[in-house]
Amino acid sequence: MTAENRPATGAEALEMLKQGNARYVDSLTSTDEYMQRRPELVKDQNPLAIILGCSDARVPVEIVFDQGLGDLFVIRVAGNVVAPSQIGSIEFAAEAFGTQLVVVLGHSKCGAVTACVETLINPDQNYSPNLQSIVDRIRPSVYNLHELATANGQDVDADELVDRSIRANVRMSVSQLRHGSRALEDLTNSGQLLVVGAEYDLETGKVRFLDS
């Protein structure tokens, strides 16, 4: 992505990602000339979007959105959770490159969310301190759904809880990015940054963008 052909707004960038995912789903992915583009990117980068995604090997972000070298600024962490290092990376890209779109990308059958649900079902489940720190960041979205279902007298199915928690976790990360950083909040309020959530379906390859 060069400065000349980069989308002018976050909404335009979002549409480009939607079109790219449609090509991927329909097996119409473009044959980007990576070797030719590499020299163009030595001096500068102009990513059209910032993606905060999960580390899962089944969700290669550039392929999912049919984008090439220099098109996406990608931060990947298990559970697509928000921590200071992720916020700082996103602030850097938004301010240094003027990128106007952030997508928090979760996915079906997320192992990190599943691990969090397992701690709810089996409180004696033990994880390493580092993995536990990821689970703890996902915990509020899972627990809120579980408590709501319990309060309404509903039976809680573990698979359904994982499925719903994946989307709740994405929405929580979106909210944390919108309101957990003065720099990102100012850009969002001024219309210079669009922060949205999405879920990738491992079975179909489709990305569904979520309502806020």
N, CA, C and O of each residue as an XYZ file, in Angstrom:
848
protein
N       0.845     -1.190      0.000
C       0.000      0.000      0.000
C       0.883      1.244      0.000
O       1.755      1.399      0.855
N       0.648      2.128     -0.969
C       1.400      3.376     -1.041
C       0.524      4.517     -0.556
O      -0.690      4.369     -0.423
N       1.148      5.654     -0.294
C       0.391      6.810      0.168
C      -0.631      7.247     -0.866
O      -1.686      7.774     -0.512
N      -0.328      7.034     -2.142
C      -1.218      7.485     -3.216
C      -2.502      6.663     -3.306
O      -3.567      7.212     -3.589
N      -2.414      5.360     -3.069
C      -3.616      4.535     -3.239
C      -4.230      4.076     -1.923
O      -5.146      3.254     -1.916
N      -3.728      4.602     -0.814
C      -4.310      4.246      0.471
C      -5.676      4.901      0.619
O      -5.845      6.041      0.186
N      -6.665      4.221      1.218
C      -7.998      4.802      1.377
C      -7.961      6.072      2.210
O      -7.131      6.221      3.107
N      -8.869      6.982      1.900
C      -8.863      8.291      2.547
C      -9.497      8.264      3.929
O      -9.200      9.122      4.760
N     -10.366      7.293      4.187
C     -11.078      7.232      5.464
C     -11.071      5.809      6.009
O     -10.771      4.850      5.298
N     -11.411      5.700      7.293
C     -11.526      4.385      7.898
C     -12.626      3.561      7.263
O     -12.494      2.346      7.115
N     -13.722      4.224      6.886
C     -14.835      3.515      6.254
C     -14.416      2.915      4.912
O     -14.807      1.796      4.583
N     -13.624      3.654      4.142
C     -13.137      3.130      2.861
C     -12.195      1.948      3.087
O     -12.234      0.968      2.343
N     -11.355      2.041      4.108
C     -10.453      0.936      4.427
C     -11.235     -0.303      4.843
O     -10.888     -1.423      4.468
N     -12.293     -0.091      5.621
C     -13.138     -1.203      6.048
C     -13.767     -1.899      4.851
O     -13.834     -3.127      4.813
N     -14.222     -1.134      3.886
C     -14.821     -1.714      2.680
C     -13.788     -2.527      1.899
O     -14.119     -3.570      1.335
N     -12.558     -2.063      1.865
C     -11.501     -2.811      1.178
C     -11.256     -4.161      1.853
O     -11.033     -5.166      1.178
N     -11.298     -4.180      3.187
C     -11.114     -5.436      3.903
C     -12.276     -6.387      3.644
O     -12.074     -7.590      3.479
N     -13.487     -5.850      3.609
C     -14.657     -6.684      3.329
C     -14.559     -7.297      1.937
O     -14.855     -8.477      1.751
N     -14.149     -6.502      0.971
C     -14.001     -7.012     -0.396
C     -12.893     -8.061     -0.468
O     -13.023     -9.062     -1.174
N     -11.803     -7.829      0.264
C     -10.708     -8.788      0.275
C     -11.128    -10.110      0.880
O     -10.761    -11.171      0.374
N     -11.906    -10.057      1.977
C     -12.376    -11.303      2.580
C     -13.328    -12.046      1.654
O     -13.318    -13.276      1.608
N     -14.157    -11.299      0.911
C     -15.062    -11.935     -0.054
C     -14.264    -12.669     -1.131
O     -14.641    -13.767     -1.541
N     -13.166    -12.070     -1.591
C     -12.315    -12.744     -2.575
C     -11.716    -14.019     -1.988
O     -11.644    -15.052     -2.654
N     -11.290    -13.928     -0.737
C     -10.700    -15.090     -0.066
C     -11.711    -16.228      0.051
O     -11.392    -17.382     -0.237
N     -12.929    -15.899      0.475
C     -13.974    -16.915      0.637
C     -14.308    -17.562     -0.701
O     -14.547    -18.767     -0.773
N     -14.322    -16.758     -1.756
C     -14.668    -17.262     -3.090
C     -13.466    -17.809     -3.854
O     -13.565    -18.125     -5.039
N     -12.323    -17.920     -3.162
C     -11.087    -18.429     -3.788
C     -10.661    -17.585     -4.980
O     -10.178    -18.109     -5.984
N     -10.845    -16.275     -4.861
C     -10.471    -15.351     -5.934
C      -9.357    -14.417     -5.478
O      -9.254    -13.287     -5.956
N      -8.531    -14.886     -4.560
C      -7.491    -14.023     -4.012
C      -6.543    -13.542     -5.096
O      -6.231    -14.266     -6.042
N      -6.100    -12.321     -4.941
C      -5.234    -11.712     -5.945
C      -3.830    -12.289     -5.865
O      -3.401    -12.750     -4.807
N      -3.126    -12.262     -6.969
C      -1.731    -12.731     -7.007
C      -0.820    -11.519     -6.920
O      -0.274    -11.052     -7.920
N      -0.672    -11.029     -5.718
C       0.113     -9.814     -5.487
C       1.581    -10.067     -5.829
O       2.126    -11.123     -5.508
N       2.209     -9.105     -6.475
C       3.612     -9.237     -6.866
C       4.497     -8.844     -5.684
O       5.014     -7.729     -5.616
N       4.658     -9.795     -4.748
C       5.381     -9.493     -3.521
C       6.825     -9.078     -3.784
O       7.322     -8.135     -3.169
N       7.492     -9.770     -4.687
C       8.897     -9.472     -4.940
C       9.076     -8.077     -5.519
O      10.074     -7.410     -5.247
N       8.111     -7.638     -6.316
C       8.197     -6.300     -6.896
C       7.877     -5.229     -5.860
O       8.431     -4.130     -5.903
N       6.987     -5.548     -4.935
C       6.569     -4.552     -3.960
C       7.585     -4.373     -2.840
O       7.658     -3.300     -2.240
N       8.351     -5.385     -2.558
C       9.265     -5.320     -1.419
C      10.211     -4.125     -1.482
O      10.357     -3.436     -0.472
N      10.862     -3.838     -2.609
C      11.747     -2.666     -2.650
C      11.013     -1.352     -2.390
O      11.596     -0.411     -1.851
N       9.731     -1.285     -2.772
C       8.968     -0.054     -2.574
C       8.751      0.247     -1.090
O       8.535      1.397     -0.707
N       8.810     -0.800     -0.259
C       8.464     -0.651      1.150
C       9.674     -0.470      2.056
O       9.527     -0.360      3.273
N      10.853     -0.439      1.480
C      12.062     -0.338      2.297
C      12.090      0.970      3.086
O      12.478      0.983      4.254
N      11.685      2.055      2.460
C      11.796      3.369      3.086
C      10.568      3.766      3.894
O      10.670      4.586      4.807
N       9.413      3.200      3.573
C       8.189      3.693      4.209
C       7.111      2.626      4.175
O       7.179      1.679      3.392
N       6.113      2.792      5.035
C       4.930      1.941      5.006
C       3.695      2.801      5.197
O       3.722      3.797      5.921
N       2.610      2.406      4.539
C       1.348      3.129      4.626
C       0.208      2.125      4.770
O      -0.607      1.988      3.858
N       0.139      1.420      5.899
C      -0.891      0.398      6.066
C      -2.295      0.981      6.029
O      -2.554      2.046      6.590
N      -3.196      0.271      5.360
C      -4.572      0.757      5.259
C      -5.364      0.460      6.521
O      -6.382      1.104      6.776
N      -4.912     -0.514      7.324
C      -5.630     -0.866      8.548
C      -4.672     -1.441      9.580
O      -3.622     -1.993      9.250
N      -5.065     -1.294     10.836
C      -4.374     -1.906     11.967
C      -5.250     -3.062     12.438
O      -6.443     -2.881     12.680
N      -4.663     -4.243     12.568
C      -5.430     -5.404     12.996
C      -4.884     -5.908     14.327
O      -3.701     -6.226     14.442
N      -5.759     -5.979     15.332
C      -5.426     -6.661     16.579
C      -6.108     -8.020     16.527
O      -7.323     -8.118     16.700
N      -5.328     -9.064     16.288
C      -5.899    -10.389     16.105
C      -5.323    -11.407     17.060
O      -4.393    -11.121     17.815
N      -5.891    -12.601     17.017
C      -5.425    -13.708     17.844
C      -4.184    -14.337     17.213
O      -3.954    -14.214     16.010
N      -3.398    -15.006     18.036
C      -2.175    -15.654     17.549
C      -2.439    -16.967     16.830
O      -1.514    -17.556     16.269
N      -3.675    -17.434     16.834
C      -4.027    -18.739     16.263
C      -3.490    -18.890     14.838
O      -3.701    -18.025     13.989
N      -2.795    -20.001     14.591
C      -2.155    -20.233     13.291
C      -3.155    -20.384     12.154
O      -2.788    -20.296     10.983
N      -4.428    -20.612     12.503
C      -5.454    -20.811     11.473
C      -6.048    -19.505     10.974
O      -6.930    -19.510     10.116
N      -5.568    -18.381     11.507
C      -6.137    -17.077     11.133
C      -5.026    -16.154     10.630
O      -4.686    -15.183     11.306
N      -4.458    -16.437      9.463
C      -3.420    -15.571      8.886
C      -4.056    -14.304      8.307
O      -4.685    -14.341      7.249
N      -3.886    -13.213      8.997
C      -4.674    -12.008      8.722
C      -4.536    -11.513      7.285
O      -5.539    -11.215      6.636
N      -3.312    -11.423      6.784
C      -3.131    -10.906      5.421
C      -3.839    -11.777      4.388
O      -4.381    -11.266      3.408
N      -3.835    -13.085      4.605
C      -4.507    -13.992      3.668
C      -6.017    -13.862      3.787
O      -6.722    -13.816      2.780
N      -6.510    -13.803      5.014
C      -7.955    -13.712      5.258
C      -8.558    -12.491      4.574
O      -9.680    -12.547      4.071
N      -7.809    -11.383      4.555
C      -8.308    -10.152      3.937
C      -7.726     -9.920      2.544
O      -7.954     -8.868      1.947
N      -6.980    -10.888      2.023
C      -6.387    -10.792      0.690
C      -5.606     -9.488      0.531
O      -5.831     -8.726     -0.410
N      -4.698     -9.247      1.454
C      -3.857     -8.057      1.412
C      -2.394     -8.480      1.293
O      -2.032     -9.606      1.635
N      -1.561     -7.563      0.804
C      -0.176     -7.896      0.534
C       0.807     -7.223      1.464
O       0.440     -6.729      2.530
N       2.063     -7.209      1.048
C       3.123     -6.581      1.831
C       2.815     -5.105      2.067
O       2.472     -4.370      1.141
N       2.943     -4.690      3.316
C       2.775     -3.283      3.639
C       1.343     -2.814      3.764
O       1.107     -1.633      4.020
N       0.366     -3.716      3.588
C      -1.035     -3.285      3.599
C      -1.640     -3.246      4.996
O      -2.512     -2.423      5.271
N      -1.184     -4.128      5.878
C      -1.775     -4.230      7.210
C      -0.699     -4.127      8.286
O       0.384     -4.696      8.158
N      -1.019     -3.387      9.352
C      -0.169     -3.313     10.537
C      -0.792     -4.258     11.555
O      -1.845     -3.958     12.118
N      -0.147     -5.401     11.795
C      -0.784     -6.491     12.536
C      -0.139     -6.704     13.903
O       1.080     -6.825     14.024
N      -0.992     -6.746     14.932
C      -0.581     -7.118     16.282
C      -1.351     -8.382     16.633
O      -2.582     -8.389     16.597
N      -0.634     -9.455     16.973
C      -1.301    -10.717     17.289
C      -0.935    -11.169     18.698
O       0.232    -11.177     19.090
N      -1.972    -11.546     19.446
C      -1.791    -12.026     20.811
C      -2.937    -12.986     21.104
O      -4.060    -12.771     20.647
N      -2.662    -14.040     21.862
C      -3.703    -15.016     22.171
C      -4.931    -14.326     22.755
O      -4.826    -13.541     23.697
N      -6.097    -14.627     22.186
C      -7.340    -14.051     22.680
C      -7.592    -12.623     22.257
O      -8.529    -11.992     22.745
N      -6.770    -12.097     21.352
C      -6.886    -10.701     20.908
C      -7.201     -9.757     22.070
O      -8.088     -8.908     21.982
N      -6.444     -9.931     23.167
C      -6.676     -9.123     24.361
C      -5.929     -7.793     24.255
O      -4.986     -7.643     23.479
N      -6.382     -6.845     25.053
C      -5.779     -5.513     25.062
C      -4.925     -5.351     26.320
O      -5.413     -5.514     27.438
N      -3.669     -5.035     26.126
C      -2.734     -4.736     27.210
C      -1.929     -3.507     26.781
O      -1.992     -3.116     25.616
N      -1.179     -2.893     27.694
C      -0.446     -1.675     27.331
C       0.421     -1.803     26.086
O       0.492     -0.865     25.292
N       1.083     -2.945     25.897
C       1.950     -3.085     24.724
C       1.147     -3.074     23.432
O       1.601     -2.537     22.422
N      -0.057     -3.670     23.459
C      -0.904     -3.638     22.267
C      -1.411     -2.218     21.999
O      -1.407     -1.750     20.860
N      -1.844     -1.549     23.057
C      -2.324     -0.173     22.895
C      -1.213      0.712     22.338
O      -1.442      1.513     21.432
N      -0.013      0.562     22.886
C       1.107      1.366     22.407
C       1.417      1.117     20.944
O       1.723      2.053     20.205
N       1.342     -0.135     20.519
C       1.596     -0.461     19.112
C       0.562      0.186     18.205
O       0.889      0.694     17.133
N      -0.697      0.163     18.649
C      -1.772      0.752     17.847
C      -1.647      2.270     17.820
O      -1.847      2.894     16.777
N      -1.318      2.865     18.963
C      -1.086      4.314     18.989
C       0.014      4.694     18.003
O      -0.112      5.670     17.263
N       1.081      3.922     18.002
C       2.204      4.209     17.109
C       1.760      4.208     15.657
O       2.067      5.141     14.915
N       1.040      3.170     15.241
C       0.626      3.069     13.842
C      -0.356      4.169     13.465
O      -0.267      4.746     12.381
N      -1.289      4.456     14.359
C      -2.292      5.481     14.060
C      -1.655      6.863     13.948
O      -2.044      7.660     13.094
N      -0.686      7.145     14.799
C      -0.076      8.470     14.809
C       1.049      8.597     13.782
O       1.166      9.626     13.116
N       1.870      7.568     13.650
C       3.028      7.658     12.755
C       2.643      7.523     11.290
O       3.235      8.173     10.427
N       1.652      6.680     11.005
C       1.290      6.409      9.614
C      -0.052      7.004      9.214
O      -0.408      6.996      8.036
N      -0.798      7.521     10.185
C      -2.104      8.091      9.870
C      -3.139      7.048      9.482
O      -4.128      7.374      8.827
N      -2.927      5.804      9.875
C      -3.892      4.743      9.569
C      -5.191      5.016     10.313
O      -5.177      5.316     11.507
N      -6.319      4.912      9.605
C      -7.589      5.369     10.165
C      -8.563      4.248     10.515
O      -9.724      4.518     10.821
N      -8.112      3.001     10.475
C      -8.995      1.879     10.809
C      -8.274      0.887     11.714
O      -7.149      0.474     11.433
N      -8.940      0.512     12.802
C      -8.476     -0.564     13.677
C      -9.551     -1.642     13.700
O     -10.722     -1.350     13.943
N      -9.159     -2.883     13.448
C     -10.081     -4.017     13.526
C      -9.588     -4.972     14.605
O      -8.458     -5.458     14.545
N     -10.442     -5.240     15.591
C     -10.172     -6.295     16.563
C     -10.785     -7.567     15.995
O     -12.005     -7.665     15.857
N      -9.946     -8.537     15.666
C     -10.404     -9.740     14.964
C     -10.320    -10.970     15.868
O      -9.236    -11.486     16.140
N     -11.492    -11.429     16.327
C     -11.573    -12.698     17.031
C     -11.894    -13.806     16.042
O     -12.002    -13.560     14.841
N     -12.046    -15.021     16.543
C     -12.365    -16.122     15.628
C     -13.078    -17.244     16.370
O     -12.966    -17.361     17.590
N     -13.802    -18.055     15.638
C     -14.513    -19.184     16.230
C     -13.526    -20.179     16.842
O     -12.383    -20.300     16.403
N     -14.000    -20.882     17.862
C     -13.204    -21.921     18.535
C     -11.877    -21.382     19.079
O     -10.844    -22.048     19.001
N     -11.924    -20.186     19.622
C     -10.709    -19.558     20.163
C     -10.231    -20.313     21.404
O     -10.987    -20.484     22.360
N      -8.993    -20.757     21.387
C      -8.451    -21.520     22.500
C      -8.321    -20.717     23.777
O      -8.521    -21.255     24.866
N      -7.989    -19.435     23.667
C      -7.832    -18.602     24.857
C      -9.172    -18.388     25.556
O      -9.251    -18.448     26.783
N     -10.220    -18.140     24.778
C     -11.554    -17.977     25.360
C     -12.028    -19.300     25.952
O     -12.629    -19.322     27.025
N     -11.758    -20.398     25.255
C     -12.123    -21.718     25.769
C     -11.440    -21.983     27.107
O     -12.059    -22.517     28.027
N     -10.166    -21.612     27.217
C      -9.441    -21.788     28.475
C     -10.091    -20.995     29.598
O     -10.150    -21.457     30.737
N     -10.574    -19.812     29.281
C     -11.235    -18.985     30.286
C     -12.542    -19.628     30.739
O     -12.851    -19.636     31.931
N     -13.305    -20.164     29.800
C     -14.560    -20.850     30.142
C     -14.266    -22.074     31.008
O     -15.019    -22.375     31.934
N     -13.191    -22.769     30.715
C     -12.826    -23.957     31.497
C     -12.523    -23.599     32.948
O     -12.813    -24.385     33.850
N     -11.948    -22.430     33.182
C     -11.678    -22.018     34.563
C     -12.970    -21.719     35.307
O     -13.029    -21.829     36.532
N     -14.003    -21.341     34.563
C     -15.304    -21.091     35.175
C     -15.959    -22.413     35.569
O     -16.545    -22.532     36.645
N     -15.851    -23.402     34.684
C     -16.442    -24.715     34.935
C     -15.623    -25.496     35.958
O     -16.175    -26.192     36.810
N     -14.317    -25.375     35.865
C     -13.411    -26.082     36.770
C     -12.454    -25.085     37.419
O     -11.367    -24.841     36.895
N     -12.845    -24.507     38.551
C     -12.018    -23.474     39.193
C     -10.628    -23.959     39.593
O      -9.732    -23.148     39.829
N     -10.444    -25.274     39.671
C      -9.136    -25.805     40.062
C      -8.165    -25.909     38.889
O      -7.025    -26.342     39.052
N      -8.632    -25.504     37.699
C      -7.769    -25.543     36.515
C      -6.562    -24.632     36.727
O      -6.714    -23.474     37.116
N      -5.377    -25.152     36.474
C      -4.158    -24.380     36.700
C      -3.460    -24.058     35.385
O      -3.285    -24.929     34.532
N      -3.064    -22.795     35.229
C      -2.281    -22.361     34.080
C      -1.028    -21.665     34.586
O      -0.956    -21.267     35.749
N      -0.053    -21.521     33.722
C       1.144    -20.777     34.103
C       0.756    -19.326     34.380
O      -0.256    -18.859     33.858
N       1.528    -18.604     35.182
C       1.196    -17.206     35.467
C       1.036    -16.357     34.207
O       0.180    -15.474     34.160
N       1.845    -16.617     33.195
C       1.758    -15.818     31.973
C       0.475    -16.107     31.209
O      -0.188    -15.186     30.731
N       0.121    -17.396     31.091
C      -1.132    -17.740     30.426
C      -2.319    -17.265     31.248
O      -3.325    -16.821     30.696
N      -2.200    -17.358     32.568
C      -3.286    -16.901     33.429
C      -3.550    -15.409     33.233
O      -4.692    -14.961     33.336
N      -2.500    -14.642     32.952
C      -2.691    -13.200     32.745
C      -3.554    -12.925     31.517
O      -4.301    -11.946     31.489
N      -3.454    -13.791     30.494
C      -4.315    -13.652     29.312
C      -5.739    -14.036     29.662
O      -6.686    -13.335     29.305
N      -5.889    -15.163     30.371
C      -7.218    -15.618     30.787
C      -7.905    -14.549     31.630
O      -9.102    -14.306     31.475
N      -7.154    -13.917     32.515
C      -7.731    -12.892     33.388
C      -8.257    -11.699     32.596
O      -9.224    -11.061     33.012
N      -7.635    -11.393     31.466
C      -8.108    -10.270     30.656
C      -9.390    -10.623     29.898
O     -10.179     -9.741     29.560
N      -9.589    -11.900     29.639
C     -10.803    -12.347     28.946
C     -11.948    -12.563     29.934
O     -13.118    -12.465     29.566
N     -11.606    -12.854     31.183
C     -12.568    -13.276     32.195
C     -13.829    -12.406     32.307
O     -14.925    -12.963     32.373
N     -13.729    -11.075     32.331
C     -14.949    -10.278     32.517
C     -16.034    -10.553     31.482
O     -17.211    -10.629     31.834
N     -15.667    -10.702     30.225
C     -16.678    -10.941     29.191
C     -17.346    -12.295     29.385
O     -18.552    -12.421     29.169
N     -16.582    -13.315     29.790
C     -17.142    -14.651     30.014
C     -18.030    -14.654     31.249
O     -19.150    -15.163     31.206
N     -17.550    -14.098     32.335
C     -18.299    -14.120     33.583
C     -19.593    -13.329     33.487
O     -20.611    -13.746     34.040
N     -19.572    -12.211     32.806
C     -20.794    -11.419     32.665
C     -21.880    -12.205     31.948
O     -23.042    -12.167     32.352
N     -21.511    -12.919     30.886
C     -22.483    -13.735     30.162
C     -22.995    -14.875     31.028
O     -24.191    -15.167     31.031
N     -22.100    -15.517     31.759
C     -22.485    -16.639     32.617
C     -23.423    -16.181     33.728
O     -24.427    -16.837     34.008
N     -23.098    -15.064     34.355
C     -23.931    -14.565     35.444
C     -25.298    -14.134     34.937
O     -26.302    -14.337     35.619
N     -25.348    -13.540     33.748
C     -26.624    -13.124     33.177
C     -27.508    -14.334     32.902
O     -28.700    -14.323     33.211
N     -26.919    -15.381     32.320
C     -27.687    -16.594     32.030
C     -28.170    -17.247     33.316
O     -29.311    -17.703     33.394
N     -27.311    -17.294     34.319
C     -27.681    -17.906     35.596
C     -28.789    -17.122     36.277
O     -29.714    -17.708     36.841
N     -28.699    -15.801     36.226
C     -29.720    -14.954     36.843
C     -31.078    -15.135     36.180
O     -32.116    -14.987     36.826
N     -31.070    -15.455     34.892
C     -32.321    -15.666     34.154
C     -32.798    -17.110     34.219
O     -33.778    -17.476     33.571
N     -32.101    -17.929     35.004
C     -32.503    -19.313     35.160
C     -32.242    -20.182     33.949
O     -32.899    -21.208     33.771
N     -31.287    -19.787     33.109
C     -30.990    -20.540     31.893
C     -29.871    -21.548     32.143
O     -28.925    -21.285     32.885
N     -30.008    -22.714     31.498
C     -28.915    -23.682     31.528
C     -27.772    -23.154     30.660
O     -28.003    -22.643     29.564
N     -26.566    -23.277     31.148
C     -25.411    -22.746     30.434
C     -24.655    -23.889     29.766
O     -24.044    -24.718     30.440
N     -24.702    -23.925     28.434
C     -23.951    -24.905     27.665
C     -22.549    -24.358     27.409
O     -22.392    -23.216     26.979
N     -21.531    -25.179     27.677
C     -20.148    -24.703     27.580
C     -19.804    -24.233     26.173
O     -19.174    -23.189     26.007
N     -20.213    -24.994     25.155
C     -19.895    -24.615     23.775
C     -20.571    -23.301     23.393
O     -19.974    -22.448     22.735
N     -21.825    -23.154     23.816
C     -22.540    -21.907     23.518
C     -21.907    -20.737     24.262
O     -21.811    -19.630     23.731
N     -21.478    -20.992     25.492
C     -20.837    -19.929     26.268
C     -19.538    -19.489     25.603
O     -19.243    -18.295     25.555
N     -18.761    -20.439     25.091
C     -17.535    -20.092     24.364
C     -17.867    -19.249     23.145
O     -17.231    -18.225     22.898
N     -18.867    -19.682     22.381
C     -19.246    -18.982     21.152
C     -19.657    -17.541     21.437
O     -19.219    -16.619     20.749
N     -20.488    -17.352     22.440
C     -20.957    -16.003     22.781
C     -19.842    -15.174     23.409
O     -19.765    -13.962     23.206
N     -18.985    -15.837     24.170
C     -17.899    -15.119     24.846
C     -16.866    -14.600     23.858
O     -16.249    -13.561     24.095
N     -16.670    -15.311     22.756
C     -15.730    -14.853     21.729
C     -16.132    -13.471     21.230
O     -15.295    -12.576     21.112
N     -17.421    -13.305     20.938
C     -17.897    -12.000     20.452
C     -17.882    -10.957     21.564
O     -17.542     -9.797     21.331
N     -18.251    -11.373     22.772
C     -18.222    -10.429     23.893
C     -16.798     -9.956     24.165
O     -16.582     -8.792     24.501
N     -15.837    -10.846     24.024
C     -14.435    -10.488     24.240
C     -13.943     -9.505     23.182
O     -13.189     -8.582     23.489
N     -14.371     -9.703     21.935
C     -14.018     -8.758     20.869
C     -14.576     -7.381     21.200
O     -13.874     -6.375     21.101
N     -15.847     -7.346     21.593
C     -16.477     -6.054     21.904
C     -15.789     -5.382     23.093
O     -15.634     -4.161     23.116
N     -15.381     -6.176     24.073
C     -14.676     -5.603     25.215
C     -13.345     -4.995     24.778
O     -12.980     -3.911     25.234
N     -12.621     -5.682     23.903
C     -11.347     -5.149     23.411
C     -11.552     -3.866     22.614
O     -10.761     -2.929     22.721
N     -12.619     -3.828     21.813
C     -12.942     -2.611     21.061
C     -13.171     -1.452     22.027
O     -12.643     -0.358     21.828
N     -13.958     -1.695     23.068
C     -14.247     -0.647     24.047
C     -12.980     -0.190     24.760
O     -12.798      1.003     25.005
N     -12.110     -1.129     25.092
C     -10.864     -0.768     25.771
C      -9.957      0.080     24.886
O      -9.255      0.961     25.382
N      -9.968     -0.179     23.592
C      -9.165      0.641     22.682
C      -9.779      2.024     22.512
O      -9.064      3.023     22.437
N     -11.096      2.077     22.450
C     -11.758      3.373     22.262
C     -11.621      4.274     23.480
O     -11.542      5.496     23.350
N     -11.593      3.665     24.673
C     -11.654      4.468     25.893
C     -10.460      4.277     26.823
O     -10.394      4.924     27.869
N      -9.512      3.402     26.468
C      -8.381      3.143     27.345
C      -7.116      3.871     26.946
O      -6.057      3.661     27.538
N      -7.223      4.722     25.949
C      -6.065      5.470     25.465
C      -6.511      6.870     25.092
O      -7.414      7.039     24.272
N      -5.891      7.864     25.683
C      -6.250      9.255     25.377
C      -5.993      9.548     23.908
O      -6.792     10.219     23.255
N      -4.882      9.047     23.389
C      -4.526      9.308     21.990
C      -5.546      8.691     21.043
O      -5.991      9.346     20.100
N      -5.922      7.437     21.285
C      -6.885      6.775     20.402
C      -8.279      7.363     20.562
O      -9.024      7.485     19.589
N      -8.629      7.727     21.788
C      -9.946      8.323     22.022
C     -10.066      9.665     21.300
O     -11.105      9.962     20.710
N      -9.011     10.470     21.344
C      -9.041     11.759     20.646
C      -9.182     11.562     19.137
O      -9.942     12.276     18.482
N      -8.447     10.589     18.588
C      -8.544     10.318     17.150
C      -9.934      9.815     16.780
O     -10.474     10.177     15.735
N     -10.512      8.977     17.642
C     -11.851      8.447     17.384
C     -12.895      9.553     17.439
O     -13.749      9.654     16.558
N     -12.824     10.377     18.468
C     -13.810     11.446     18.634
C     -13.728     12.487     17.526
O     -14.727     13.127     17.197
N     -12.547     12.658     16.952
C     -12.384     13.640     15.877
C     -12.694     13.049     14.501
O     -12.587     13.739     13.487
N     -13.075     11.778     14.470
C     -13.412     11.140     13.197
C     -12.215     10.691     12.389
O     -12.356     10.333     11.219
N     -11.027     10.706     12.998
C      -9.816     10.303     12.278
C      -9.478      8.825     12.456
O      -8.546      8.316     11.832
N     -10.242      8.136     13.311
C      -9.970      6.723     13.559
C     -11.278      5.981     13.781
O     -12.137      6.419     14.546
N     -11.413      4.855     13.100
C     -12.574      3.978     13.243
C     -12.101      2.676     13.881
O     -11.194      2.025     13.364
N     -12.710      2.297     14.999
C     -12.350      1.063     15.700
C     -13.548      0.128     15.676
O     -14.609      0.464     16.203
N     -13.389     -1.044     15.070
C     -14.500     -1.983     14.923
C     -14.060     -3.381     15.345
O     -12.868     -3.677     15.432
N     -15.054     -4.234     15.603
C     -14.793     -5.620     15.957
C     -15.286     -6.556     14.880
O     -16.200     -6.220     14.126
N     -14.680     -7.736     14.803
C     -15.068     -8.710     13.788
C     -14.757    -10.117     14.290
O     -13.940    -10.307     15.191
N     -15.429    -11.097     13.686
C     -15.194    -12.505     14.029
C     -14.968    -13.306     12.756
O     -15.750    -13.224     11.809
N     -13.893    -14.079     12.745
C     -13.557    -14.943     11.611
C     -14.087    -16.342     11.881
O     -13.867    -16.901     12.955
N     -14.787    -16.908     10.898
C     -15.333    -18.255     11.006
C     -14.338    -19.247     10.409
O     -14.054    -19.194      9.213
N     -13.812    -20.142     11.227
C     -12.812    -21.097     10.753
C     -13.364    -22.027      9.677
O     -12.614    -22.482      8.813
N     -14.657    -22.314      9.718
C     -15.241    -23.264      8.774
C     -15.510    -22.638      7.411
O     -15.235    -23.253      6.381
N     -16.041    -21.426      7.398
C     -16.432    -20.798      6.128
C     -15.388    -19.836      5.587
O     -15.377    -19.548      4.390
N     -14.507    -19.333      6.450
C     -13.531    -18.332      6.034
C     -14.079    -16.918      6.025
O     -13.359    -15.977      5.691
N     -15.350    -16.756      6.389
C     -15.967    -15.431      6.345
C     -15.649    -14.623      7.600
O     -15.556    -15.164      8.702
N     -15.486    -13.330      7.408
C     -15.327    -12.397      8.512
C     -16.633    -11.642      8.683
O     -17.124    -11.007      7.749
N     -17.189    -11.716      9.884
C     -18.427    -10.984     10.180
C     -18.079     -9.803     11.070
O     -17.512     -9.971     12.150
N     -18.424     -8.611     10.611
C     -18.161     -7.421     11.404
C     -19.305     -7.216     12.388
O     -20.477     -7.317     12.025
N     -18.954     -6.927     13.632
C     -19.914     -6.885     14.721
C     -20.405     -5.475     14.975
O     -19.692     -4.498     14.748
N     -21.643     -5.386     15.454
C     -22.160     -4.108     15.919
C     -21.447     -3.752     17.214
O     -21.029     -4.628     17.971
N     -21.318     -2.477     17.450
C     -20.645     -2.032     18.668
C     -21.436     -2.407     19.905
O     -21.013     -2.108     21.022
